[in-house]
Amino acid sequence: MIKYLLGCASGHEFESWFRASADFDAQSRSGEIACPHCGSIEVSKLPMAPSVVTKRAALPAQSTQDASPAAAGGGGNGAAVREALRAFAQKIIANTEDVGPRFAEEARKMHFGETEERQIRGSSTLEEAQELAEDGVPFGILPTPPDELN
């Protein structure tokens, strides 16, 4: 999915999601996109900064004030949440094949019927993930546990 900042001829701005860049182009040409404020179908893409998450940016800065169990979700259950996430990760690892950096290639082959479907996990670049989404290849993104980032 791709999120665009759009603008109409009247100067209104709004965001919209598209499966791929070509979908925006086709819908725009056929008049299927209308400004939610005024109904104008004269809509174009506006410049916007990309939303890129890095490993460092993915980890929230934690002040001593935010470090209390109540701030972390209430009631001091942080350890229980971490354990549940750890158990979830172990279940995924036990029931999938690790294809490492070949994830995008393997997922695409399965999607297009070039290889047998199976449960896989691995890694990909942001660009590869965007290409998979544009091609309609279903996949999910799981966060890397903080202890694995170091």
HUGI-V496790 format. One record per backbone hydrogen bond with DSSP energy under -1.0 kcal/mol. NH is the residue of the N-H (numbers start at 1). CO is the residue of the C=O. Records with the same first field share a line. If there is no record, write none. Layout:
NH: CO, CO
This chain:
2: 18
4: 16
6: 14
7: 44
8: 12
9: 42
11: 8
14: 6
16: 4
18: 2
24: 20
25: 21
26: 22
27: 23
28: 24
29: 25
30: 26
31: 28
32: 27
35: 40
39: 35
43: 41
44: 7
46: 5
58: 54
72: 68
73: 70
74: 69
81: 77
82: 78
83: 79
84: 80
85: 81
86: 82
87: 83
88: 84
89: 85
90: 86
91: 87
92: 88
93: 89
94: 90
95: 91
97: 119
99: 121
102: 99
103: 100
106: 102
107: 103
108: 104
109: 105
110: 106
111: 107
112: 108
113: 110
114: 109
121: 97
123: 100
129: 125
130: 126
131: 127
132: 128
133: 129
134: 130
135: 131
136: 133
137: 132
148: 145
149: 146
